[in-house]
Amino acid sequence: MKKKNGLWIFTVLVSLLGITWADRPNVIVFLVDDMGVMDTSVPFLTDEAGAPKRYPLNDWYRTPSMQRLADLGIRFNNFCAQSVCSPTRASIMTGQNATRHGTTTWINPSTNNKGKYGPPEWNWTGIKKDEVTLPRVLSANGYRTIHIGKAHFGPLKEVGSDPLNVGFDVNVGGASWGRPKSYYASDHYGNHPKFNEGKGGMTHNVPHLEKYYDTETFLTEALTLEANALLAKTVAEKKPFFLHMAHYALHAPFNPDPRYAANYANSDKGKPAENYATLVEGMDKSLGDILDQLEKLGVAEETLVVFLGDNGSDAPLGDKYGHTSSAPLRGKKGSHYEGGMRVPFIAAWAKPDPTNKWQKKLPIARGAIQAQLGTVMDLYPTILALAGVEDPAGHVVDGVDLAMQLSGKTNPSRPDVFLMHFPHGPHRSTYFTSYRSGDWKVVYDYSPDGKSDSKHELFNLKSDPFENENLAAQHPEKMEQMITAMARQLEAENACYPVDSTGNELKPFVQ
């Protein structure tokens, strides 16, 4: 038995059973940075009858490949992530809520960015050596694990700064940076000397793409070309693969993708919004190119594709235009409202075939919409269950296997709960915990600066899905019940809390 990164490989057992490593399904997680649920032409929100309902932003964006994937499988209209990137990414890797893995805000590559009143013990250093992660477990069980694009798993000089230390066998483009300095090959994707003159070192430079320098290859396209080449190599070697296709798009800077600029020119939304829309369309083209590659390689039937965003939208759209970037949802990236935590989620077999053994094991409804809650923690147990790989003993998982929900059914044993803990500042919303249970949602404001806690909010998402009416004063008993349940989950997951001006820990107050 060979050990790798503290995990075991059951080589002898597998050979005795007559199973080859190639006898595994392939998995692609297609993760888009800063993509909210409304940044697409595919409608995810539904009407009262559960049918997809279009809103103005669905007619602004062009995402035919997302529609293609949605037609092949199922999309969720109520899928939740953390409101900023690093916590979500660590949750995908570990299957744990941010409160448990401790990375509760985005990781600044060079400085501990806990905020003035943030918890001193939060996990700023990110994913650790030998920590149980999805790619590490899959790699130990015969998968080639490939990371492409944005990583942001840890700061500079820490283990998590390199995806190879997180369990990936291959890394192209991943580093400590949460965004690129430039999407342009003429800028060497931020590695050009012009970005380093007199500034003491490059930052936000995307590595490993030297072959594209001084060409017209947009960053999204370069990463896609690299992904497709690695898929071809892996399939030729008859190895199952896990591809973590994590685009830097749609994050700022909103450099326009020249391939699509004409599609949005001279709109009433302004140049920044037009530029952002080109990033969306370029990302969608990448999805289509990868789906085409799977077909070409003859592995589409045995490849699960999971598409999602890492947090709410950060599109440069505002009330000036009569809508926000998440309209009709309230808020956007970094906020405690639904626009900050609701993201698109689609799961499909790249080529549906009901006779395929993997699709028999994980049947996915076609062209369907799932109304039941799903979360970013669910990817870990779902993928391991499909691959037939057990989670290492002692590793705590907060996610739920999505198999029943992907088939179009409701999972009656699934807790209808999601907790998002952000004990940090500054951001659009600061020092808060958001807790959903059933139709109700509470937002707890810690007010570490000593101001009144009058900003606590209570919403009924069934009657008020867009969070227009704070019911805290009208339903004090429900408010207390929700805060109590929230506090219990925080304690159970060993949450870190903000502190006041004297350094005292601020835990939720229950009357």
Buried (B, 14 or more C-beta within 10 A) or exposed (E): EEEEBEBEBBEEEBEEEEBEBEBBBBBBBBBBBBBBBBBBBBBBBBEEEEEBBEBEBBEBBBBBBBBBBBBBBBBBBBBBBBBBBBBBBBBBBBBBBBBBBBBBBBBBBEEEBBBBBBBEEBBBBBBBEEBBBBBBBBBBBBBBBBBBBBBBBBBBEBBBBBBBBBBBBBBBBBBBBBBBBBBBBEBBBBBBEEBBEEEEEBBBBBBBBEEBBEEEBBBBBBBBBBBBEBBEBBBEEEBBBBBBBBBBBBBBBBBBBEBBBEEBEEEEBBBBBBBBBBBBBBBBBBBBBBBBBBBEBEBBBBBBBBBBBBBBBBBBBBEEBEBBBBBBBBBBBBBBBBBBBBBBBBBBBBBBEEEBEBBEEBBBBBEBBBEBBBBBBBBBBBBBBBBEBEBEEEBEBBBBBBBBBBBBEEBEEBEEBBBBBBBBBEBBBBBBBBBBBEEBBBBBBBBBEEEEEEBBBBBBBEEBBBBEEBBBEEBEEBBEBBBEBBBEBBEEBEBBBBBBEEEEEBEBEEE
